[in-house]
Amino acid sequence: MLSVHVDNVQDVAVVQCEGRIVHSDAAYTLRNAVTLQTDARAVVLDLSGVEALEGGGLGMLVFLRQWTRDRGIQLKLVNPSRFVRRRLERSGLSRIFEVASIRDVLALVGSGKGRYAMAS
């Protein structure tokens, strides 16, 4: 089972995932959470709480990468668990996804151009 929580910080959506992305219902839960973020400049997927990621979950990550690109939204993976990182590497998908650090995410939030941009 997958639990998803979304926090919107300025125009960045942080999607925190916890659990397993092994069945289609979990992959669709992730898809629905991300595709609702149509006004976001960036979507950050926090995968630190993901314990298992199988083929359907990997396929959904690829779909979400294309969905965000088609809409001019940045997609960043942050803090993937060791298991998720290994699955991305073994599948060859680590080459197409940007794995961001917490510092990268903070810079992304701070670089917003909208009315919520942080003062430097």
C-alpha positions in Angstrom: 0.0 0.0 0.0 1.2 3.5 -0.8 0.5 6.6 1.2 0.9 10.0 -0.5 1.0 13.4 1.0 1.3 16.7 -1.0 2.7 19.9 0.4 2.7 23.0 -1.9 5.5 25.4 -1.1 5.2 28.5 -3.3 4.9 27.0 -6.8 6.7 23.7 -5.9 4.7 20.6 -5.1 6.4 18.2 -2.7 4.9 14.8 -3.0 5.9 12.5 -0.1 5.5 8.8 -0.7 5.5 6.1 1.9 5.0 2.4 1.4 5.2 0.2 -1.7 4.7 1.0 -5.3 4.2 -2.6 -6.6 0.6 -2.8 -7.7 -1.3 -0.7 -10.2 -3.5 0.9 -7.6 -0.4 2.3 -5.9 1.0 3.6 -9.2 -2.3 5.2 -10.0 -2.4 6.9 -6.6 1.0 8.4 -7.3 -0.1 9.4 -10.8 -3.2 11.1 -9.5 -1.3 13.0 -6.8 1.2 14.4 -9.4 -1.2 15.1 -12.2 -3.2 17.3 -10.0 -0.2 19.7 -9.7 -1.0 21.5 -13.0 -0.1 24.9 -11.6 3.3 23.8 -10.1 6.6 25.0 -11.6 8.2 21.9 -10.2 7.2 18.6 -8.6 9.5 17.0 -6.1 9.0 13.3 -5.4 10.2 12.4 -1.9 10.9 8.7 -2.2 12.6 8.2 1.2 9.7 6.2 2.5 9.3 3.9 -0.4 10.1 0.3 0.6 9.4 -1.5 -2.7 9.3 -0.4 -6.3 8.3 -2.8 -9.1 7.8 -2.6 -12.8 4.5 -0.8 -12.7 6.0 1.8 -10.4 9.0 2.3 -12.6 6.7 2.6 -15.6 4.6 5.2 -13.7 7.8 7.2 -12.9 8.6 7.3 -16.6 5.0 8.4 -17.5 5.2 11.2 -14.9 8.6 12.3 -16.3 7.0 12.7 -19.7 3.8 14.2 -18.3 5.7 16.9 -16.4 8.0 17.6 -19.4 5.0 18.1 -21.7 3.7 20.8 -19.3 7.0 22.6 -18.7 7.1 21.3 -15.1 10.4 20.2 -13.5 10.4 16.7 -11.9 12.9 15.9 -9.3 13.4 12.8 -7.2 14.7 13.5 -3.8 16.1 11.3 -1.1 15.3 7.9 -2.7 15.6 5.0 -0.3 18.6 2.7 -1.0 16.2 0.1 -2.5 14.7 2.7 -4.9 18.1 3.9 -5.9 19.2 0.4 -6.7 16.0 -0.3 -8.7 16.6 2.9 -10.8 20.2 1.9 -11.4 19.4 -1.7 -12.4 16.7 -0.6 -14.7 18.9 2.0 -16.4 16.4 4.7 -15.4 18.9 6.5 -13.1 20.2 8.1 -16.3 17.0 9.9 -17.1 15.9 11.1 -13.6 17.5 13.9 -11.7 18.0 12.9 -8.1 18.1 16.2 -6.1 19.5 16.8 -2.7 17.6 18.7 0.0 19.8 21.7 -0.8 18.7 21.5 -4.4 15.1 21.5 -3.4 15.6 24.5 -1.1 17.2 26.4 -3.9 14.3 25.4 -6.2 11.8 26.8 -3.7 13.9 29.9 -3.2 14.2 30.6 -6.9 10.5 31.0 -7.5 9.6 34.0 -9.7 6.0 34.4 -8.5 4.6 36.5 -5.7 5.7 34.0 -3.2 9.4 34.1 -4.1 11.7 34.3 -1.1 13.8 37.4 -0.7 17.5 36.9 -1.0 
